[in-house]
Amino acid sequence: MSSLLDAYLRQTETEKAEHGVAPRAADLPERYAREVDRPAEALAGMRVLVASVDGEDCGIAVVSGSPARGSEIKRFWTTPPARGHGLGSALLAEALGQAARPVRLSVWEWRDPAIRMYRRLGFATAERWDDRERLVCLELD
């Protein structure tokens, strides 16, 4: 799980630098490094779903929240070689099956394939709960 989180977070930080949202840095910000170094502690109380193919972890989704408040899906990611085979859709379907409604998530505006997938599933633009520039907030009732 740590290797998936590390790959996801490093890719995200690279993209943020490429799109001018954050400076390029050699190391992960502390808030993210903690997830990689101590995932059980950092993600305590959340459901972590890991997809594997032939014994190799290649997808992750983290679901937080409660039946009273709804859920948030974060850290949803599949490795590049796993893409295009339905693994991400299956992982997201499993996450949604375990999530209380409404379900919210955020995605960087340049991740067009992800945004299209979320919209196909019924996610709609939501009132922003995160004020980071170029982050799209979506919700599914």
CYANA upper distance limits for C-alpha pairs under 8 A (distance plus 0.5 A):
  1 MET  CA      5 LEU  CA      6.80
  1 MET  CA     39 PRO  CA      8.42
  1 MET  CA     50 VAL  CA      7.61
  1 MET  CA     57 ASP  CA      7.88
  1 MET  CA     60 ILE  CA      8.18
  2 SER  CA      6 ASP  CA      6.46
  2 SER  CA     35 GLU  CA      8.07
  2 SER  CA     36 VAL  CA      5.45
  2 SER  CA     37 ASP  CA      7.64
  2 SER  CA     39 PRO  CA      7.21
  3 SER  CA      7 ALA  CA      6.58
  3 SER  CA     36 VAL  CA      7.85
  4 LEU  CA      8 TYR  CA      6.57
  4 LEU  CA     57 ASP  CA      7.88
  4 LEU  CA     58 CYS  CA      7.61
  4 LEU  CA     59 GLY  CA      7.56
  4 LEU  CA     60 ILE  CA      7.35
  4 LEU  CA     79 THR  CA      8.34
  5 LEU  CA      9 LEU  CA      6.46
  5 LEU  CA     35 GLU  CA      7.70
  5 LEU  CA     36 VAL  CA      6.45
  5 LEU  CA     60 ILE  CA      8.26
  5 LEU  CA     75 ARG  CA      7.89
  6 ASP  CA     10 ARG  CA      6.47
  6 ASP  CA     33 ALA  CA      8.45
  6 ASP  CA     36 VAL  CA      6.17
  7 ALA  CA     11 GLN  CA      6.55
  8 TYR  CA     12 THR  CA      6.62
  8 TYR  CA     75 ARG  CA      7.79
  8 TYR  CA     77 TRP  CA      7.01
  9 LEU  CA     13 GLU  CA      6.62
  9 LEU  CA     28 LEU  CA      8.04
  9 LEU  CA     32 TYR  CA      7.52
 10 ARG  CA     14 THR  CA      6.62
 10 ARG  CA     28 LEU  CA      7.38
 11 GLN  CA     15 GLU  CA      6.68
 12 THR  CA     16 LYS  CA      6.58
 13 GLU  CA     17 ALA  CA      6.76
 13 GLU  CA     22 ALA  CA      7.95
 13 GLU  CA     24 ARG  CA      7.94
 13 GLU  CA     25 ALA  CA      8.49
 13 GLU  CA     28 LEU  CA      8.04
 14 THR  CA     18 GLU  CA      6.73
 14 THR  CA     24 ARG  CA      7.34
 15 GLU  CA     19 HIS  CA      6.60
 16 LYS  CA     20 GLY  CA      6.60
 16 LYS  CA     21 VAL  CA      5.43
 16 LYS  CA     22 ALA  CA      5.87
 16 LYS  CA     23 PRO  CA      8.23
 17 ALA  CA     21 VAL  CA      6.34
 17 ALA  CA     22 ALA  CA      5.40
 17 ALA  CA     23 PRO  CA      5.75
 17 ALA  CA     24 ARG  CA      5.55
 21 VAL  CA    133 GLU  CA      7.48
 21 VAL  CA    134 ARG  CA      8.23
 28 LEU  CA     32 TYR  CA      6.56
 28 LEU  CA     33 ALA  CA      5.98
 29 PRO  CA     33 ALA  CA      6.58
 30 GLU  CA     34 ARG  CA      6.59
 31 ARG  CA     35 GLU  CA      7.70
 32 TYR  CA     36 VAL  CA      7.27
 33 ALA  CA     37 ASP  CA      6.51
 34 ARG  CA     38 ARG  CA      5.99
 34 ARG  CA     39 PRO  CA      7.46
 34 ARG  CA     42 ALA  CA      6.89
 35 GLU  CA     39 PRO  CA      5.02
 35 GLU  CA     40 ALA  CA      8.48
 35 GLU  CA     41 GLU  CA      8.30
 35 GLU  CA     42 ALA  CA      5.70
 35 GLU  CA     43 LEU  CA      7.58
 38 ARG  CA     42 ALA  CA      6.56
 39 PRO  CA     43 LEU  CA      6.14
 39 PRO  CA     44 ALA  CA      8.36
 40 ALA  CA     44 ALA  CA      6.13
 43 LEU  CA     47 ARG  CA      8.49
 43 LEU  CA     48 VAL  CA      8.36
 45 GLY  CA     64 SER  CA      7.88
 46 MET  CA     62 VAL  CA      7.12
 46 MET  CA     63 VAL  CA      6.21
 46 MET  CA     64 SER  CA      5.28
 46 MET  CA     65 GLY  CA      8.02
 47 ARG  CA     62 VAL  CA      6.19
 47 ARG  CA     63 VAL  CA      5.58
 47 ARG  CA     64 SER  CA      6.98
 48 VAL  CA     60 ILE  CA      7.64
 48 VAL  CA     61 ALA  CA      6.48
 48 VAL  CA     62 VAL  CA      5.06
 48 VAL  CA     63 VAL  CA      6.97
 49 LEU  CA     60 ILE  CA      6.06
 49 LEU  CA     61 ALA  CA      5.68
 49 LEU  CA     62 VAL  CA      6.71
 49 LEU  CA     91 LEU  CA      8.08
 49 LEU  CA     95 ALA  CA      7.76
 50 VAL  CA     57 ASP  CA      7.17
 50 VAL  CA     58 CYS  CA      8.00
 50 VAL  CA     59 GLY  CA      6.07
 50 VAL  CA     60 ILE  CA      5.05
 50 VAL  CA     61 ALA  CA      7.20
 50 VAL  CA     91 LEU  CA      8.46
 51 ALA  CA     57 ASP  CA      6.31
 51 ALA  CA     58 CYS  CA      6.30
 51 ALA  CA     59 GLY  CA      5.21
 51 ALA  CA     60 ILE  CA      6.69
 51 ALA  CA     87 LEU  CA      8.11
 51 ALA  CA     91 LEU  CA      7.22
 52 SER  CA     56 GLU  CA      5.59
 52 SER  CA     57 ASP  CA      4.68
 52 SER  CA     58 CYS  CA      5.96
 52 SER  CA     59 GLY  CA      7.32
 53 VAL  CA     57 ASP  CA      7.09
 53 VAL  CA     58 CYS  CA      7.43
 58 CYS  CA     78 THR  CA      6.07
 58 CYS  CA     79 THR  CA      5.76
 58 CYS  CA     82 ALA  CA      6.87
 59 GLY  CA     76 PHE  CA      8.03
 59 GLY  CA     77 TRP  CA      6.07
 59 GLY  CA     78 THR  CA      4.57
 59 GLY  CA     79 THR  CA      6.75
 59 GLY  CA     82 ALA  CA      8.37
 59 GLY  CA     87 LEU  CA      8.10
 59 GLY  CA     88 GLY  CA      7.54
 59 GLY  CA     91 LEU  CA      7.87
 60 ILE  CA     75 ARG  CA      7.21
 60 ILE  CA     76 PHE  CA      5.99
 60 ILE  CA     77 TRP  CA      5.95
 60 ILE  CA     78 THR  CA      6.97
 60 ILE  CA     91 LEU  CA      8.01
 61 ALA  CA     73 ILE  CA      7.27
 61 ALA  CA     74 LYS  CA      6.71
 61 ALA  CA     75 ARG  CA      5.88
 61 ALA  CA     76 PHE  CA      4.64
 61 ALA  CA     77 TRP  CA      7.08
 61 ALA  CA     91 LEU  CA      7.67
 61 ALA  CA     92 LEU  CA      7.79
 61 ALA  CA     95 ALA  CA      7.32
 62 VAL  CA     73 ILE  CA      6.13
 62 VAL  CA     74 LYS  CA      5.70
 62 VAL  CA     75 ARG  CA      6.27
 62 VAL  CA     76 PHE  CA      7.14
 62 VAL  CA     95 ALA  CA      8.21
 63 VAL  CA     71 SER  CA      7.13
 63 VAL  CA     72 GLU  CA      6.24
 63 VAL  CA     73 ILE  CA      5.16
 63 VAL  CA     74 LYS  CA      7.01
 63 VAL  CA     95 ALA  CA      7.15
 63 VAL  CA     98 GLN  CA      8.33
 63 VAL  CA     99 ALA  CA      7.22
 64 SER  CA     71 SER  CA      5.97
 64 SER  CA     72 GLU  CA      5.80
 64 SER  CA     73 ILE  CA      7.06
 64 SER  CA     99 ALA  CA      8.40
 65 GLY  CA     69 ARG  CA      6.94
 65 GLY  CA     70 GLY  CA      6.21
 65 GLY  CA     71 SER  CA      4.72
 65 GLY  CA     72 GLU  CA      6.64
 65 GLY  CA     99 ALA  CA      8.36
 65 GLY  CA    100 ALA  CA      7.98
 66 SER  CA     70 GLY  CA      5.95
 66 SER  CA     71 SER  CA      6.61
 66 SER  CA    100 ALA  CA      6.90
 67 PRO  CA     71 SER  CA      8.09
 67 PRO  CA    100 ALA  CA      5.55
 67 PRO  CA    101 ARG  CA      7.76
 68 ALA  CA    100 ALA  CA      8.48
 69 ARG  CA    100 ALA  CA      8.31
 69 ARG  CA    101 ARG  CA      8.42
 69 ARG  CA    102 PRO  CA      8.29
 70 GLY  CA     99 ALA  CA      7.78
 70 GLY  CA    100 ALA  CA      5.24
 70 GLY  CA    101 ARG  CA      5.20
 70 GLY  CA    102 PRO  CA      5.33
 70 GLY  CA    103 VAL  CA      6.32
 70 GLY  CA    104 ARG  CA      8.48
 71 SER  CA     99 ALA  CA      6.07
 71 SER  CA    100 ALA  CA      5.82
 71 SER  CA    101 ARG  CA      6.83
 71 SER  CA    102 PRO  CA      6.87
 71 SER  CA    103 VAL  CA      5.23
 71 SER  CA    104 ARG  CA      6.81
 72 GLU  CA     99 ALA  CA      8.22
 72 GLU  CA    103 VAL  CA      5.95
 72 GLU  CA    104 ARG  CA      5.25
 72 GLU  CA    105 LEU  CA      6.03
 73 ILE  CA     95 ALA  CA      7.96
 73 ILE  CA    103 VAL  CA      7.66
 73 ILE  CA    104 ARG  CA      6.94
 73 ILE  CA    105 LEU  CA      5.80
 74 LYS  CA    105 LEU  CA      6.82
 74 LYS  CA    106 SER  CA      7.97
 76 PHE  CA     92 LEU  CA      8.15
 77 TRP  CA     88 GLY  CA      7.79
 78 THR  CA     82 ALA  CA      6.73
 78 THR  CA     83 ARG  CA      6.99
 78 THR  CA     87 LEU  CA      8.17
 78 THR  CA     88 GLY  CA      6.66
 79 THR  CA     83 ARG  CA      7.19
 82 ALA  CA     87 LEU  CA      7.28
 83 ARG  CA     87 LEU  CA      7.39
 83 ARG  CA     88 GLY  CA      7.45
 86 GLY  CA     90 ALA  CA      6.68
 87 LEU  CA     91 LEU  CA      6.57
 88 GLY  CA     92 LEU  CA      6.52
 89 SER  CA     93 ALA  CA      6.53
 90 ALA  CA     94 GLU  CA      6.74
 91 LEU  CA     95 ALA  CA      6.75
 92 LEU  CA     96 LEU  CA      6.56
 93 ALA  CA     97 GLY  CA      6.57
 94 GLU  CA     98 GLN  CA      6.96
 95 ALA  CA     99 ALA  CA      6.68
 96 LEU  CA    100 ALA  CA      8.45
 96 LEU  CA    103 VAL  CA      8.25
 99 ALA  CA    103 VAL  CA      7.19
101 ARG  CA    140 LEU  CA      7.65
101 ARG  CA    141 ASP  CA      6.16
102 PRO  CA    139 GLU  CA      7.15
102 PRO  CA    140 LEU  CA      6.01
102 PRO  CA    141 ASP  CA      4.92
103 VAL  CA    139 GLU  CA      6.02
103 VAL  CA    140 LEU  CA      5.58
103 VAL  CA    141 ASP  CA      7.02
104 ARG  CA    137 CYS  CA      7.80
104 ARG  CA    138 LEU  CA      6.10
104 ARG  CA    139 GLU  CA      4.70
104 ARG  CA    140 LEU  CA      6.78
105 LEU  CA    137 CYS  CA      6.54
105 LEU  CA    138 LEU  CA      5.96
105 LEU  CA    139 GLU  CA      6.96
106 SER  CA    135 LEU  CA      6.93
106 SER  CA    136 VAL  CA      5.94
106 SER  CA    137 CYS  CA      4.95
106 SER  CA    138 LEU  CA      6.48
107 VAL  CA    111 ARG  CA      7.49
107 VAL  CA    114 ALA  CA      8.27
107 VAL  CA    115 ILE  CA      7.75
107 VAL  CA    135 LEU  CA      6.18
107 VAL  CA    136 VAL  CA      5.77
107 VAL  CA    137 CYS  CA      7.19
108 TRP  CA    134 ARG  CA      6.54
108 TRP  CA    135 LEU  CA      5.09
108 TRP  CA    136 VAL  CA      6.43
109 GLU  CA    115 ILE  CA      8.28
109 GLU  CA    134 ARG  CA      6.16
109 GLU  CA    135 LEU  CA      6.31
109 GLU  CA    136 VAL  CA      6.34
111 ARG  CA    115 ILE  CA      6.85
112 ASP  CA    116 ARG  CA      6.59
113 PRO  CA    117 MET  CA      6.76
114 ALA  CA    118 TYR  CA      6.72
115 ILE  CA    119 ARG  CA      6.64
116 ARG  CA    120 ARG  CA      6.64
117 MET  CA    121 LEU  CA      6.93
118 TYR  CA    122 GLY  CA      7.07
118 TYR  CA    123 PHE  CA      5.90
119 ARG  CA    123 PHE  CA      5.31
119 ARG  CA    124 ALA  CA      6.90
122 GLY  CA    140 LEU  CA      6.65
123 PHE  CA    138 LEU  CA      6.27
123 PHE  CA    139 GLU  CA      5.60
123 PHE  CA    140 LEU  CA      5.04
123 PHE  CA    141 ASP  CA      8.39
124 ALA  CA    138 LEU  CA      5.78
124 ALA  CA    139 GLU  CA      5.95
124 ALA  CA    140 LEU  CA      6.98
125 THR  CA    136 VAL  CA      7.84
125 THR  CA    137 CYS  CA      6.45
125 THR  CA    138 LEU  CA      5.01
125 THR  CA    139 GLU  CA      6.90
126 ALA  CA    137 CYS  CA      5.97
126 ALA  CA    138 LEU  CA      5.41
126 ALA  CA    139 GLU  CA      6.12
127 GLU  CA    137 CYS  CA      7.42
128 ARG  CA    136 VAL  CA      8.22
128 ARG  CA    137 CYS  CA      6.16
129 TRP  CA    137 CYS  CA      7.75
130 ASP  CA    135 LEU  CA      8.08
130 ASP  CA    137 CYS  CA      8.05
131 ASP  CA    135 LEU  CA      8.11
